[in-house]
Amino acid sequence: MVKIAIIGGSGIYNIEGIKIIKKISVNTPFGKPSDKIIIGSLKEKEIAFLPRHGIGHRINPSLINYRANIYALKKLGVERIISVSACGSLKEEIRPQDFVIPFQFVDRTNQARKMTFFEEGIVVHISFAEPVCMDLAKTLYEVVKKLNLRVHLGGTYLNMEGPAFSTRAESELYRKWGMDIIGMTNMAEAKLAREAEICYVTLAAVTDYDCWYEPEEAVSAQMVIENLKKNVQNAQNIIKELIPHIKEERSCYCKDALKNAIVTPSKFIPKKTKKILQPIIGKYIYG
């Protein structure tokens, strides 16, 4: 089983020293993941890499099949996800090319992204007060600090809709709310990972100051991509250093997130739903 997964851009898995073993297509009851999942070996550990937007960055944030992505990783046996994501900064002290490891998320999406596996005849209320795995976040932070890179531990990631960037009024509003960074993808991933009892952490690479900072210089895709490219090498180095520091055993809450969270008695859950969700609820619901 592959226990560690990286979700990010297609350049993230080009890590020096990694051996690509295979690329696999994983079918899920929720449709196809963003792309084939790349299985590689790094420092004697197998890792799964999933290009969030597909190879070639062809899937817009609102149309990513988040459920298929997380389900596919769960099916492979993944227990920990490191999400490498571009983001904008909403605070002056969080500079472009910095890294942020947020503890919280605020959802501002409006196109009804599918953020739960539990719809057909089953009700589950997970605890989501602490949406990231604190054990994994602290380990990641120590690794980034060791590499002498600028990193901020904690803060709030505001998940906007996209694919357009913010209006200036929105950007100023989010600053007044006390938000720290802004992106388009991580809330759905974090929520589904928690439902799947997978540890989740975000390594956010700051690409710009959003549009509040310099009115004369609008945030552009070109600016974002250029700064993201500058951070790709650093992100690769972080992942390479992080993998040996991830312990085999988990002692965090994430691994038992569904315990006492499944409200619907087993006898009322449709057999089809039980079958579909077996990789997720199998240790709690039988038959």
N, C-alpha and C positions, 0 to 999 in steps of 0.2 A: 504494500500500500504506500501511496505517496502522502506524506503527512503535512508537508509545507507547500503553500501555493503563493505565487506572486501574481497579482492582477495589475496590469499597467500597460504602458505603450510597448509597441513591438520592439523598440530598441533596448528595453530593459534586460532582456535575456541574453544579450550579446556580451556576457561577462567573461573576462579572461579566466581561463581555467575550467570553464564549464564544458561538460561533454553532453551534447544533445543525443539522447537515446532514441527517441521516437516522437512522432506527432500523431495524436489520436483524435478521432471524432467520437464524441460521446452523445448518445441520444438521450433525451430526457422527456418526461411527460409534459413538460412545459415548452417544448420546442427546442431549437438549436441554440447552443451557446454562441458567443460572438465569433468564435473561430475554433480551429483545432487547438487542442491543448498540447503544449510542448512539454515533454518529460525530459528533464536533464539531470545530470549527476554533478554535484559540486561538493567538494570536500567530504566525499564518501556518503553524502546524503542525496536522496532523490528529491527533486523539486518539480512542481508543476508550474508552468507559466501560461497565463491566459491573457491574450491581447484584448483589453476591454472594448475597444472600438473596432476590433478586427484588424488583420494585417492590412496596412495601407490607410488606417484611420478612416474607415468608410461608414461607420454607424454613428449617427448623432446621439448625444446623451439621452434624449427623450425616448429613443427607440431601442436602446440596448435591452436585451432580454436578460434582466438581472436574475430572474428566477432560474432560468436555464443555466446561467453561469455558475451560480452558487450550488445548485442541485448537482451539476456535473462534477464539481470539485468534491462535494460530499460523497458522491458515488465512488470516487477514486480513493476515498479514505482520508481526505484532507482534514486536518485538525486545526491548522493555523493559516490565516490569510494575511499577507502584508500587501496593502493596497498602495501602490505608488501613483500619485495623482498630481496633476498640475492644479494650481489654485492662484487666486488673486489675493493681495493683502488689503486689509481694511484698517491697518494701523501702521503708522510711520516707522515704528521700531522693528516691524517685520518686513525685511527688505527683499526685493527680487533676488533670487538665487539662494535665499535662506531655505531651511527646512522647518516644517512645523509638524508636531505629533499631537493632534487635537484630542481632547477628552470627550467633547460634546458635539452634537449635530443639531441644527435647526432646519426643518423642511419647509421650503418655499416653492416646491414644485406644484404644478397645477394641471397636469395632463394625466392624472390617475395612473401613475406607474404602478405596476404590480409589485407590492412590497410584502406579500405574505404568501406562504405555501398553503395556508389553511383556509379554504373557501367552501369546498364541497362536503357538507355534512359534518364538519368538525370545527369547533371553536377553541382557540388557544390564545391565552393572554400571557405573553412573556414579559418578564421584567426588563425594562430598557432604560432605567434611570442612568446606568453607567454603560453607554453603548460600545465602548471599546474594551478590549482585554487589558487591564492595567498591568498585569505581569509582562505581557508582550510589549506594551508601550514603554515600560521602564527599561527593559532589555534593549529595545531599539534605541532609546535615548542615550544610554551609556555607550553604545557602539558608535553613534554619530559623534558624540563628544570626543571619544577616543581618536576619531579621525580628524579632529580639530576643524570640524565644519560648523557653521553657524546653525543652531537648532533651537527651537522654542518648544518646551514641553507643556502641554495643556492648551487651553483655549477652545473656541467654538468655531466649527466649520458650518457656514450657512450654505445649504444646498439649494441653489436657484434652478430654474427650469432650463434655460438655454434653448436653442444653441446660440442665440444672440447674447452679447454681454449686457451688463446692467445699464440702465439709464443712470444719469448722475443723481437724480432724486432717490432712486432705489439705493444706490451706493451710500449716499449720505444717511439714509434711513437705517441701513444695516449697521453703520458706524455708531449711530445714536443708540441702537439696541445693545451695543457692546460686543458685536461679532468681531472675530479676529481674521478669518480667511473666508474666501468664497469660492465654491466650485460647483460642479454640475452632476456628480455621480455617486458620491460616497454614502449618502443616507440609505438608499435602497440596499446597497451591498451590506452595510453594517447590520441593518434590521434582519435581512434574510440569513446572514451568517449567524446571528444570534438564534434565530429559529432553528437553524441546522446544528446548533451547538458547536459552532466553529469559532475559535478565537479570531478576533479581527482587530487590526490596527491600521491607521493611515499614516503613510509617510508623504506629507504634502510638500511639493516642490513649488516655491513661490516664483511666479513668472512675471508679475506686474503688480502695481499698486491699485488695480481697478481704476475706475474713471474719476474717483473723488480727488485724487492727488494733484494731477496736473491737467487742468481743463484744456490747455492748448495742445496736449498730446493725447489723443484718444487711444484707448486700448485697442489693439488690433491683433488679428490672428498671427500676423508676421512677428510682432513683438513677443507674443506668448511662445510661439514655436522656437524663436531664437534663444530665449532664456531657458526654455525647457531643454533644448539641446545642450546648453552649457551645464545643466544639472544632471544630464543622463549619466555621465561618467562618474559623478559623485554618487548617484543613486546605485549604480552598479557596484561601486566599492563598498557602499553601506551593506548591500545585500550579501556580498561575498564575505564580509566580516561578520555579519549577523548570524548566518546559518549555523556555524559551530557553537554559538552561544545559546541556541534554542534547545531547551531541555526536552528529553523524550517524554517525560511524564508531565501531565497538567494538574495543577492544584487550584486553578481558578474557578470562578462561578460558571464560566461559559460552557464547560463540558457537561453541566447538568441543568442547563437553562430551561428545559422542558419539564423538569421534575415539578409536579404540582401545578403546572401551567395548562395542562390539557383538561378543559372543562367538560367536554362531551364524553359520557360514559362509552366504553368500548362497544357495547351492544348496539348503540345508536349510530356508530360511524359506519357508513357504507363500505362494503367489501372492496369496491373499486378504489375508494379513497385510501383505505388501509394499504392496498397494494401499491398505489402510486407513491405514497409517503413512507413506505417501509424503510428506506435508508435513513429517514429522519426520525420517525416515531417508533421504529421497530423494537427498541429496547423497553418501550413503555406499553405499547399496544400489540396484542397478539391476535392471530386468527383473522 
